[in-house]
Amino acid sequence: MLSFDEPGRLLAALGERNKAMMLRQHGTPALGTSVRDALEMLYCMQRPCEIQIDALSAGAEGVPLAPPASAEHAYAQFTRPGREANTKDWPARLRWLDRRGNDYRS
């Protein structure tokens, strides 16, 4: 059944600090002030999930969650103005796309 209020509820769940969400069976929408920001957000959500799946697959039951203070520290690092990643990774990703021959620049 189609729910016409769902887009509004999803947007309400996002905000100043919440730039992405995991939707069961529907992917991971992400927001950013640029494509680069949204791509980084997706990567930063996907990678820890991959690590957790690998740990659980190796038999590590009860993998502990990071304490809230660690999450806040990581958030502060991730959002600080002028961090080097903002200027280094995007040109490298564009070069990678150029080598693959993807016509993304049109």
Jmol script that loads the backbone (N, CA, C; Angstrom):
load data "model"
ATOM      1  N   MET A   1       0.834  -1.178   0.000  1.00  0.00           N
ATOM      2  CA  MET A   1       0.000   0.000   0.000  1.00  0.00           C
ATOM      3  C   MET A   1       0.881   1.244   0.000  1.00  0.00           C
ATOM      4  N   LEU A   2       0.592   2.175  -0.859  1.00  0.00           N
ATOM      5  CA  LEU A   2       1.345   3.411  -0.977  1.00  0.00           C
ATOM      6  C   LEU A   2       0.907   4.390   0.104  1.00  0.00           C
ATOM      7  N   SER A   3       1.875   4.945   0.804  1.00  0.00           N
ATOM      8  CA  SER A   3       1.579   5.908   1.861  1.00  0.00           C
ATOM      9  C   SER A   3       2.067   7.270   1.409  1.00  0.00           C
ATOM     10  N   PHE A   4       1.141   8.191   1.190  1.00  0.00           N
ATOM     11  CA  PHE A   4       1.499   9.506   0.680  1.00  0.00           C
ATOM     12  C   PHE A   4       2.178  10.383   1.732  1.00  0.00           C
ATOM     13  N   ASP A   5       2.073  10.011   3.009  1.00  0.00           N
ATOM     14  CA  ASP A   5       2.744  10.805   4.037  1.00  0.00           C
ATOM     15  C   ASP A   5       4.167  10.321   4.311  1.00  0.00           C
ATOM     16  N   GLU A   6       4.567   9.214   3.672  1.00  0.00           N
ATOM     17  CA  GLU A   6       5.898   8.660   3.943  1.00  0.00           C
ATOM     18  C   GLU A   6       7.041   9.614   3.594  1.00  0.00           C
ATOM     19  N   PRO A   7       7.043  10.286   2.430  1.00  0.00           N
ATOM     20  CA  PRO A   7       8.152  11.217   2.156  1.00  0.00           C
ATOM     21  C   PRO A   7       8.300  12.289   3.235  1.00  0.00           C
ATOM     22  N   GLY A   8       7.206  12.801   3.734  1.00  0.00           N
ATOM     23  CA  GLY A   8       7.265  13.805   4.793  1.00  0.00           C
ATOM     24  C   GLY A   8       7.846  13.246   6.084  1.00  0.00           C
ATOM     25  N   ARG A   9       7.478  12.012   6.419  1.00  0.00           N
ATOM     26  CA  ARG A   9       8.018  11.395   7.633  1.00  0.00           C
ATOM     27  C   ARG A   9       9.511  11.137   7.490  1.00  0.00           C
ATOM     28  N   LEU A  10       9.946  10.716   6.297  1.00  0.00           N
ATOM     29  CA  LEU A  10      11.370  10.481   6.068  1.00  0.00           C
ATOM     30  C   LEU A  10      12.153  11.786   6.171  1.00  0.00           C
ATOM     31  N   LEU A  11      11.636  12.839   5.564  1.00  0.00           N
ATOM     32  CA  LEU A  11      12.314  14.140   5.649  1.00  0.00           C
ATOM     33  C   LEU A  11      12.357  14.652   7.080  1.00  0.00           C
ATOM     34  N   ALA A  12      11.312  14.399   7.836  1.00  0.00           N
ATOM     35  CA  ALA A  12      11.291  14.845   9.231  1.00  0.00           C
ATOM     36  C   ALA A  12      12.334  14.111  10.067  1.00  0.00           C
ATOM     37  N   ALA A  13      12.645  12.871   9.697  1.00  0.00           N
ATOM     38  CA  ALA A  13      13.664  12.106  10.430  1.00  0.00           C
ATOM     39  C   ALA A  13      15.074  12.607  10.125  1.00  0.00           C
ATOM     40  N   LEU A  14      15.233  13.257   8.985  1.00  0.00           N
ATOM     41  CA  LEU A  14      16.525  13.844   8.643  1.00  0.00           C
ATOM     42  C   LEU A  14      16.569  15.258   9.203  1.00  0.00           C
ATOM     43  N   GLY A  15      17.748  15.809   9.301  1.00  0.00           N
ATOM     44  CA  GLY A  15      17.833  17.157   9.836  1.00  0.00           C
ATOM     45  C   GLY A  15      19.246  17.687   9.789  1.00  0.00           C
ATOM     46  N   GLU A  16      19.547  18.594  10.694  1.00  0.00           N
ATOM     47  CA  GLU A  16      20.863  19.237  10.731  1.00  0.00           C
ATOM     48  C   GLU A  16      21.976  18.224  10.952  1.00  0.00           C
ATOM     49  N   ARG A  17      21.763  17.274  11.856  1.00  0.00           N
ATOM     50  CA  ARG A  17      22.795  16.271  12.141  1.00  0.00           C
ATOM     51  C   ARG A  17      22.550  14.954  11.424  1.00  0.00           C
ATOM     52  N   ASN A  18      21.328  14.638  11.095  1.00  0.00           N
ATOM     53  CA  ASN A  18      20.992  13.360  10.461  1.00  0.00           C
ATOM     54  C   ASN A  18      20.973  13.536   8.954  1.00  0.00           C
ATOM     55  N   LYS A  19      22.017  13.076   8.295  1.00  0.00           N
ATOM     56  CA  LYS A  19      22.153  13.272   6.855  1.00  0.00           C
ATOM     57  C   LYS A  19      21.903  12.005   6.054  1.00  0.00           C
ATOM     58  N   ALA A  20      21.683  10.884   6.732  1.00  0.00           N
ATOM     59  CA  ALA A  20      21.425   9.629   6.025  1.00  0.00           C
ATOM     60  C   ALA A  20      20.616   8.716   6.941  1.00  0.00           C
ATOM     61  N   MET A  21      19.988   7.729   6.347  1.00  0.00           N
ATOM     62  CA  MET A  21      19.239   6.746   7.123  1.00  0.00           C
ATOM     63  C   MET A  21      19.276   5.407   6.405  1.00  0.00           C
ATOM     64  N   MET A  22      19.122   4.360   7.171  1.00  0.00           N
ATOM     65  CA  MET A  22      19.051   3.013   6.617  1.00  0.00           C
ATOM     66  C   MET A  22      17.580   2.621   6.535  1.00  0.00           C
ATOM     67  N   LEU A  23      17.160   2.229   5.358  1.00  0.00           N
ATOM     68  CA  LEU A  23      15.782   1.794   5.155  1.00  0.00           C
ATOM     69  C   LEU A  23      15.798   0.318   4.785  1.00  0.00           C
ATOM     70  N   ARG A  24      15.159  -0.486   5.577  1.00  0.00           N
ATOM     71  CA  ARG A  24      15.126  -1.918   5.305  1.00  0.00           C
ATOM     72  C   ARG A  24      14.468  -2.176   3.948  1.00  0.00           C
ATOM     73  N   GLN A  25      15.167  -2.901   3.107  1.00  0.00           N
ATOM     74  CA  GLN A  25      14.696  -3.287   1.771  1.00  0.00           C
ATOM     75  C   GLN A  25      14.563  -2.115   0.799  1.00  0.00           C
ATOM     76  N   HIS A  26      15.088  -0.929   1.154  1.00  0.00           N
ATOM     77  CA  HIS A  26      14.938   0.230   0.276  1.00  0.00           C
ATOM     78  C   HIS A  26      16.215   1.024   0.071  1.00  0.00           C
ATOM     79  N   GLY A  27      17.331   0.575   0.603  1.00  0.00           N
ATOM     80  CA  GLY A  27      18.577   1.293   0.390  1.00  0.00           C
ATOM     81  C   GLY A  27      18.866   2.328   1.453  1.00  0.00           C
ATOM     82  N   THR A  28      19.804   3.201   1.125  1.00  0.00           N
ATOM     83  CA  THR A  28      20.288   4.190   2.081  1.00  0.00           C
ATOM     84  C   THR A  28      20.268   5.573   1.455  1.00  0.00           C
ATOM     85  N   PRO A  29      19.236   6.355   1.668  1.00  0.00           N
ATOM     86  CA  PRO A  29      19.251   7.729   1.149  1.00  0.00           C
ATOM     87  C   PRO A  29      20.216   8.584   1.973  1.00  0.00           C
ATOM     88  N   ALA A  30      20.903   9.487   1.287  1.00  0.00           N
ATOM     89  CA  ALA A  30      21.850  10.376   1.971  1.00  0.00           C
ATOM     90  C   ALA A  30      21.699  11.784   1.426  1.00  0.00           C
ATOM     91  N   LEU A  31      21.929  12.753   2.294  1.00  0.00           N
ATOM     92  CA  LEU A  31      21.876  14.161   1.923  1.00  0.00           C
ATOM     93  C   LEU A  31      23.263  14.767   2.060  1.00  0.00           C
ATOM     94  N   GLY A  32      23.513  15.807   1.300  1.00  0.00           N
ATOM     95  CA  GLY A  32      24.759  16.550   1.436  1.00  0.00           C
ATOM     96  C   GLY A  32      24.638  17.873   0.713  1.00  0.00           C
ATOM     97  N   THR A  33      25.553  18.766   1.000  1.00  0.00           N
ATOM     98  CA  THR A  33      25.544  20.046   0.297  1.00  0.00           C
ATOM     99  C   THR A  33      26.113  19.892  -1.100  1.00  0.00           C
ATOM    100  N   SER A  34      26.689  18.715  -1.394  1.00  0.00           N
ATOM    101  CA  SER A  34      27.213  18.401  -2.726  1.00  0.00           C
ATOM    102  C   SER A  34      27.147  16.894  -2.929  1.00  0.00           C
ATOM    103  N   VAL A  35      27.377  16.450  -4.154  1.00  0.00           N
ATOM    104  CA  VAL A  35      27.425  15.014  -4.433  1.00  0.00           C
ATOM    105  C   VAL A  35      28.545  14.381  -3.617  1.00  0.00           C
ATOM    106  N   ARG A  36      29.675  15.090  -3.511  1.00  0.00           N
ATOM    107  CA  ARG A  36      30.808  14.592  -2.749  1.00  0.00           C
ATOM    108  C   ARG A  36      30.421  14.341  -1.288  1.00  0.00           C
ATOM    109  N   ASP A  37      29.716  15.270  -0.680  1.00  0.00           N
ATOM    110  CA  ASP A  37      29.295  15.113   0.711  1.00  0.00           C
ATOM    111  C   ASP A  37      28.346  13.928   0.882  1.00  0.00           C
ATOM    112  N   ALA A  38      27.397  13.768  -0.029  1.00  0.00           N
ATOM    113  CA  ALA A  38      26.452  12.658   0.064  1.00  0.00           C
ATOM    114  C   ALA A  38      27.173  11.323  -0.130  1.00  0.00           C
ATOM    115  N   LEU A  39      28.121  11.259  -1.060  1.00  0.00           N
ATOM    116  CA  LEU A  39      28.880  10.031  -1.290  1.00  0.00           C
ATOM    117  C   LEU A  39      29.707   9.670  -0.064  1.00  0.00           C
ATOM    118  N   GLU A  40      30.332  10.665   0.553  1.00  0.00           N
ATOM    119  CA  GLU A  40      31.112  10.396   1.761  1.00  0.00           C
ATOM    120  C   GLU A  40      30.209   9.876   2.872  1.00  0.00           C
ATOM    121  N   MET A  41      29.035  10.451   3.007  1.00  0.00           N
ATOM    122  CA  MET A  41      28.092   9.999   4.027  1.00  0.00           C
ATOM    123  C   MET A  41      27.728   8.532   3.799  1.00  0.00           C
ATOM    124  N   LEU A  42      27.448   8.170   2.557  1.00  0.00           N
ATOM    125  CA  LEU A  42      27.122   6.775   2.248  1.00  0.00           C
ATOM    126  C   LEU A  42      28.277   5.846   2.593  1.00  0.00           C
ATOM    127  N   TYR A  43      29.488   6.249   2.227  1.00  0.00           N
ATOM    128  CA  TYR A  43      30.661   5.419   2.501  1.00  0.00           C
ATOM    129  C   TYR A  43      30.845   5.241   4.006  1.00  0.00           C
ATOM    130  N   CYS A  44      30.697   6.329   4.735  1.00  0.00           N
ATOM    131  CA  CYS A  44      30.909   6.278   6.187  1.00  0.00           C
ATOM    132  C   CYS A  44      29.817   5.485   6.900  1.00  0.00           C
ATOM    133  N   MET A  45      28.697   5.276   6.273  1.00  0.00           N
ATOM    134  CA  MET A  45      27.667   4.407   6.847  1.00  0.00           C
ATOM    135  C   MET A  45      27.886   2.952   6.428  1.00  0.00           C
ATOM    136  N   GLN A  46      28.298   2.756   5.188  1.00  0.00           N
ATOM    137  CA  GLN A  46      28.435   1.395   4.670  1.00  0.00           C
ATOM    138  C   GLN A  46      29.619   0.665   5.276  1.00  0.00           C
ATOM    139  N   ARG A  47      30.754   1.323   5.408  1.00  0.00           N
ATOM    140  CA  ARG A  47      31.973   0.653   5.860  1.00  0.00           C
ATOM    141  C   ARG A  47      31.845   0.036   7.253  1.00  0.00           C
ATOM    142  N   PRO A  48      31.334   0.745   8.247  1.00  0.00           N
ATOM    143  CA  PRO A  48      31.167   0.095   9.557  1.00  0.00           C
ATOM    144  C   PRO A  48      30.218  -1.101   9.505  1.00  0.00           C
ATOM    145  N   CYS A  49      29.205  -1.037   8.654  1.00  0.00           N
ATOM    146  CA  CYS A  49      28.288  -2.179   8.508  1.00  0.00           C
ATOM    147  C   CYS A  49      29.034  -3.391   7.962  1.00  0.00           C
ATOM    148  N   GLU A  50      29.891  -3.166   6.973  1.00  0.00           N
ATOM    149  CA  GLU A  50      30.693  -4.260   6.417  1.00  0.00           C
ATOM    150  C   GLU A  50      31.603  -4.860   7.488  1.00  0.00           C
ATOM    151  N   ILE A  51      32.218  -4.005   8.292  1.00  0.00           N
ATOM    152  CA  ILE A  51      33.110  -4.482   9.353  1.00  0.00           C
ATOM    153  C   ILE A  51      32.329  -5.299  10.379  1.00  0.00           C
ATOM    154  N   GLN A  52      31.122  -4.837  10.744  1.00  0.00           N
ATOM    155  CA  GLN A  52      30.319  -5.576  11.714  1.00  0.00           C
ATOM    156  C   GLN A  52      29.913  -6.935  11.153  1.00  0.00           C
ATOM    157  N   ILE A  53      29.521  -6.984   9.896  1.00  0.00           N
ATOM    158  CA  ILE A  53      29.144  -8.264   9.278  1.00  0.00           C
ATOM    159  C   ILE A  53      30.335  -9.207   9.252  1.00  0.00           C
ATOM    160  N   ASP A  54      31.522  -8.699   8.906  1.00  0.00           N
ATOM    161  CA  ASP A  54      32.725  -9.531   8.901  1.00  0.00           C
ATOM    162  C   ASP A  54      33.024 -10.067  10.298  1.00  0.00           C
ATOM    163  N   ALA A  55      32.896  -9.204  11.320  1.00  0.00           N
ATOM    164  CA  ALA A  55      33.175  -9.629  12.696  1.00  0.00           C
ATOM    165  C   ALA A  55      32.187 -10.703  13.136  1.00  0.00           C
ATOM    166  N   LEU A  56      30.921 -10.505  12.837  1.00  0.00           N
ATOM    167  CA  LEU A  56      29.916 -11.490  13.214  1.00  0.00           C
ATOM    168  C   LEU A  56      30.105 -12.795  12.448  1.00  0.00           C
ATOM    169  N   SER A  57      30.514 -12.711  11.181  1.00  0.00           N
ATOM    170  CA  SER A  57      30.759 -13.903  10.380  1.00  0.00           C
ATOM    171  C   SER A  57      31.934 -14.708  10.914  1.00  0.00           C
ATOM    172  N   ALA A  58      32.877 -14.023  11.558  1.00  0.00           N
ATOM    173  CA  ALA A  58      34.049 -14.689  12.121  1.00  0.00           C
ATOM    174  C   ALA A  58      33.751 -15.286  13.494  1.00  0.00           C
ATOM    175  N   GLY A  59      32.530 -15.117  13.958  1.00  0.00           N
ATOM    176  CA  GLY A  59      32.145 -15.702  15.231  1.00  0.00           C
ATOM    177  C   GLY A  59      32.276 -14.773  16.415  1.00  0.00           C
ATOM    178  N   ALA A  60      32.462 -13.509  16.179  1.00  0.00           N
ATOM    179  CA  ALA A  60      32.584 -12.553  17.284  1.00  0.00           C
ATOM    180  C   ALA A  60      31.194 -12.173  17.765  1.00  0.00           C
ATOM    181  N   GLU A  61      30.652 -12.967  18.673  1.00  0.00           N
ATOM    182  CA  GLU A  61      29.317 -12.689  19.215  1.00  0.00           C
ATOM    183  C   GLU A  61      29.382 -11.494  20.157  1.00  0.00           C
ATOM    184  N   GLY A  62      28.340 -10.728  20.170  1.00  0.00           N
ATOM    185  CA  GLY A  62      28.261  -9.606  21.094  1.00  0.00           C
ATOM    186  C   GLY A  62      29.297  -8.533  20.832  1.00  0.00           C
ATOM    187  N   VAL A  63      29.536  -8.214  19.553  1.00  0.00           N
ATOM    188  CA  VAL A  63      30.474  -7.137  19.225  1.00  0.00           C
ATOM    189  C   VAL A  63      29.973  -5.869  19.911  1.00  0.00           C
ATOM    190  N   PRO A  64      30.808  -5.259  20.759  1.00  0.00           N
ATOM    191  CA  PRO A  64      30.325  -4.102  21.532  1.00  0.00           C
ATOM    192  C   PRO A  64      30.132  -2.859  20.659  1.00  0.00           C
ATOM    193  N   LEU A  65      29.178  -2.055  21.047  1.00  0.00           N
ATOM    194  CA  LEU A  65      28.962  -0.769  20.396  1.00  0.00           C
ATOM    195  C   LEU A  65      29.933   0.255  20.967  1.00  0.00           C
ATOM    196  N   ALA A  66      30.291   1.216  20.160  1.00  0.00           N
ATOM    197  CA  ALA A  66      31.152   2.289  20.644  1.00  0.00           C
ATOM    198  C   ALA A  66      30.376   3.128  21.653  1.00  0.00           C
ATOM    199  N   PRO A  67      31.049   3.627  22.674  1.00  0.00           N
ATOM    200  CA  PRO A  67      30.361   4.480  23.634  1.00  0.00           C
ATOM    201  C   PRO A  67      29.911   5.791  22.984  1.00  0.00           C
ATOM    202  N   PRO A  68      28.855   6.399  23.485  1.00  0.00           N
ATOM    203  CA  PRO A  68      28.363   7.654  22.909  1.00  0.00           C
ATOM    204  C   PRO A  68      29.443   8.739  22.812  1.00  0.00           C
ATOM    205  N   ALA A  69      30.359   8.813  23.762  1.00  0.00           N
ATOM    206  CA  ALA A  69      31.418   9.829  23.707  1.00  0.00           C
ATOM    207  C   ALA A  69      32.300   9.623  22.480  1.00  0.00           C
ATOM    208  N   SER A  70      32.550   8.377  22.108  1.00  0.00           N
ATOM    209  CA  SER A  70      33.342   8.096  20.906  1.00  0.00           C
ATOM    210  C   SER A  70      32.603   8.521  19.648  1.00  0.00           C
ATOM    211  N   ALA A  71      31.298   8.284  19.633  1.00  0.00           N
ATOM    212  CA  ALA A  71      30.492   8.689  18.478  1.00  0.00           C
ATOM    213  C   ALA A  71      30.490  10.206  18.343  1.00  0.00           C
ATOM    214  N   GLU A  72      30.367  10.925  19.447  1.00  0.00           N
ATOM    215  CA  GLU A  72      30.389  12.391  19.406  1.00  0.00           C
ATOM    216  C   GLU A  72      31.748  12.915  18.930  1.00  0.00           C
ATOM    217  N   HIS A  73      32.831  12.275  19.380  1.00  0.00           N
ATOM    218  CA  HIS A  73      34.170  12.675  18.962  1.00  0.00           C
ATOM    219  C   HIS A  73      34.338  12.468  17.449  1.00  0.00           C
ATOM    220  N   ALA A  74      33.882  11.320  16.949  1.00  0.00           N
ATOM    221  CA  ALA A  74      33.970  11.040  15.516  1.00  0.00           C
ATOM    222  C   ALA A  74      33.141  12.048  14.722  1.00  0.00           C
ATOM    223  N   TYR A  75      31.958  12.383  15.221  1.00  0.00           N
ATOM    224  CA  TYR A  75      31.113  13.361  14.546  1.00  0.00           C
ATOM    225  C   TYR A  75      31.807  14.718  14.474  1.00  0.00           C
ATOM    226  N   ALA A  76      32.442  15.122  15.567  1.00  0.00           N
ATOM    227  CA  ALA A  76      33.147  16.413  15.591  1.00  0.00           C
ATOM    228  C   ALA A  76      34.293  16.423  14.578  1.00  0.00           C
ATOM    229  N   GLN A  77      34.996  15.308  14.448  1.00  0.00           N
ATOM    230  CA  GLN A  77      36.076  15.231  13.463  1.00  0.00           C
ATOM    231  C   GLN A  77      35.514  15.275  12.046  1.00  0.00           C
ATOM    232  N   PHE A  78      34.436  14.573  11.835  1.00  0.00           N
ATOM    233  CA  PHE A  78      33.825  14.446  10.515  1.00  0.00           C
ATOM    234  C   PHE A  78      33.270  15.783  10.024  1.00  0.00           C
ATOM    235  N   THR A  79      32.799  16.613  10.926  1.00  0.00           N
ATOM    236  CA  THR A  79      32.125  17.854  10.531  1.00  0.00           C
ATOM    237  C   THR A  79      32.970  19.112  10.715  1.00  0.00           C
ATOM    238  N   ARG A  80      34.223  18.962  11.119  1.00  0.00           N
ATOM    239  CA  ARG A  80      35.019  20.172  11.349  1.00  0.00           C
ATOM    240  C   ARG A  80      35.326  20.872  10.028  1.00  0.00           C
ATOM    241  N   PRO A  81      35.266  22.186  10.006  1.00  0.00           N
ATOM    242  CA  PRO A  81      35.541  22.936   8.779  1.00  0.00           C
ATOM    243  C   PRO A  81      37.015  22.834   8.398  1.00  0.00           C
ATOM    244  N   GLY A  82      37.270  22.816   7.108  1.00  0.00           N
ATOM    245  CA  GLY A  82      38.636  22.838   6.607  1.00  0.00           C
ATOM    246  C   GLY A  82      39.394  21.535   6.734  1.00  0.00           C
ATOM    247  N   ARG A  83      38.707  20.425   7.034  1.00  0.00           N
ATOM    248  CA  ARG A  83      39.452  19.171   7.140  1.00  0.00           C
ATOM    249  C   ARG A  83      39.960  18.750   5.770  1.00  0.00           C
ATOM    250  N   GLU A  84      41.119  18.095   5.735  1.00  0.00           N
ATOM    251  CA  GLU A  84      41.806  17.795   4.482  1.00  0.00           C
ATOM    252  C   GLU A  84      41.009  16.896   3.554  1.00  0.00           C
ATOM    253  N   ALA A  85      40.222  15.996   4.107  1.00  0.00           N
ATOM    254  CA  ALA A  85      39.460  15.079   3.253  1.00  0.00           C
ATOM    255  C   ALA A  85      38.551  15.826   2.291  1.00  0.00           C
ATOM    256  N   ASN A  86      38.126  17.029   2.688  1.00  0.00           N
ATOM    257  CA  ASN A  86      37.234  17.801   1.823  1.00  0.00           C
ATOM    258  C   ASN A  86      37.890  18.179   0.498  1.00  0.00           C
ATOM    259  N   THR A  87      39.202  18.206   0.427  1.00  0.00           N
ATOM    260  CA  THR A  87      39.867  18.601  -0.811  1.00  0.00           C
ATOM    261  C   THR A  87      40.668  17.474  -1.446  1.00  0.00           C
ATOM    262  N   LYS A  88      40.907  16.382  -0.724  1.00  0.00           N
ATOM    263  CA  LYS A  88      41.771  15.318  -1.254  1.00  0.00           C
ATOM    264  C   LYS A  88      41.014  14.179  -1.924  1.00  0.00           C
ATOM    265  N   ASP A  89      39.944  13.710  -1.330  1.00  0.00           N
ATOM    266  CA  ASP A  89      39.326  12.494  -1.843  1.00  0.00           C
ATOM    267  C   ASP A  89      38.519  12.704  -3.119  1.00  0.00           C
ATOM    268  N   TRP A  90      37.851  13.832  -3.255  1.00  0.00           N
ATOM    269  CA  TRP A  90      36.990  14.027  -4.417  1.00  0.00           C
ATOM    270  C   TRP A  90      37.765  14.041  -5.732  1.00  0.00           C
ATOM    271  N   PRO A  91      38.879  14.772  -5.854  1.00  0.00           N
ATOM    272  CA  PRO A  91      39.644  14.699  -7.105  1.00  0.00           C
ATOM    273  C   PRO A  91      40.108  13.277  -7.419  1.00  0.00           C
ATOM    274  N   ALA A  92      40.468  12.515  -6.395  1.00  0.00           N
ATOM    275  CA  ALA A  92      40.889  11.124  -6.620  1.00  0.00           C
ATOM    276  C   ALA A  92      39.720  10.287  -7.139  1.00  0.00           C
ATOM    277  N   ARG A  93      38.545  10.494  -6.596  1.00  0.00           N
ATOM    278  CA  ARG A  93      37.369   9.744  -7.079  1.00  0.00           C
ATOM    279  C   ARG A  93      37.039  10.108  -8.528  1.00  0.00           C
ATOM    280  N   LEU A  94      37.164  11.381  -8.873  1.00  0.00           N
ATOM    281  CA  LEU A  94      36.903  11.792 -10.258  1.00  0.00           C
ATOM    282  C   LEU A  94      37.927  11.196 -11.217  1.00  0.00           C
ATOM    283  N   ARG A  95      39.197  11.133 -10.810  1.00  0.00           N
ATOM    284  CA  ARG A  95      40.215  10.492 -11.655  1.00  0.00           C
ATOM    285  C   ARG A  95      39.891   9.015 -11.853  1.00  0.00           C
ATOM    286  N   TRP A  96      39.416   8.360 -10.795  1.00  0.00           N
ATOM    287  CA  TRP A  96      39.051   6.955 -10.889  1.00  0.00           C
ATOM    288  C   TRP A  96      37.911   6.773 -11.901  1.00  0.00           C
ATOM    289  N   LEU A  97      36.917   7.642 -11.854  1.00  0.00           N
ATOM    290  CA  LEU A  97      35.819   7.570 -12.822  1.00  0.00           C
ATOM    291  C   LEU A  97      36.318   7.820 -14.236  1.00  0.00           C
ATOM    292  N   ASP A  98      37.215   8.790 -14.403  1.00  0.00           N
ATOM    293  CA  ASP A  98      37.782   9.071 -15.730  1.00  0.00           C
ATOM    294  C   ASP A  98      38.494   7.842 -16.291  1.00  0.00           C
ATOM    295  N   ARG A  99      39.264   7.150 -15.459  1.00  0.00           N
ATOM    296  CA  ARG A  99      39.977   5.950 -15.924  1.00  0.00           C
ATOM    297  C   ARG A  99      39.012   4.852 -16.331  1.00  0.00           C
ATOM    298  N   ARG A 100      37.880   4.782 -15.678  1.00  0.00           N
ATOM    299  CA  ARG A 100      36.877   3.757 -16.012  1.00  0.00           C
ATOM    300  C   ARG A 100      36.130   4.106 -17.285  1.00  0.00           C
ATOM    301  N   GLY A 101      36.217   5.353 -17.715  1.00  0.00           N
ATOM    302  CA  GLY A 101      35.545   5.750 -18.930  1.00  0.00           C
ATOM    303  C   GLY A 101      34.078   6.095 -18.735  1.00  0.00           C
ATOM    304  N   ASN A 102      33.675   6.314 -17.507  1.00  0.00           N
ATOM    305  CA  ASN A 102      32.279   6.682 -17.243  1.00  0.00           C
ATOM    306  C   ASN A 102      32.023   8.105 -17.728  1.00  0.00           C
ATOM    307  N   ASP A 103      30.910   8.284 -18.397  1.00  0.00           N
ATOM    308  CA  ASP A 103      30.562   9.601 -18.905  1.00  0.00           C
ATOM    309  C   ASP A 103      29.648  10.303 -17.906  1.00  0.00           C
ATOM    310  N   TYR A 104      30.233  10.721 -16.809  1.00  0.00           N
ATOM    311  CA  TYR A 104      29.460  11.345 -15.739  1.00  0.00           C
ATOM    312  C   TYR A 104      29.483  12.868 -15.837  1.00  0.00           C
ATOM    313  N   ARG A 105      30.338  13.419 -16.677  1.00  0.00           N
ATOM    314  CA  ARG A 105      30.522  14.873 -16.721  1.00  0.00           C
ATOM    315  C   ARG A 105      29.490  15.581 -17.601  1.00  0.00           C
ATOM    316  N   SER A 106      28.598  14.870 -18.228  1.00  0.00           N
ATOM    317  CA  SER A 106      27.635  15.536 -19.119  1.00  0.00           C
ATOM    318  C   SER A 106      26.505  16.177 -18.384  1.00  0.00           C
TER     319      SER A 106
END
end "model"
wireframe off; spacefill off
backbone 0.3
color backbone group
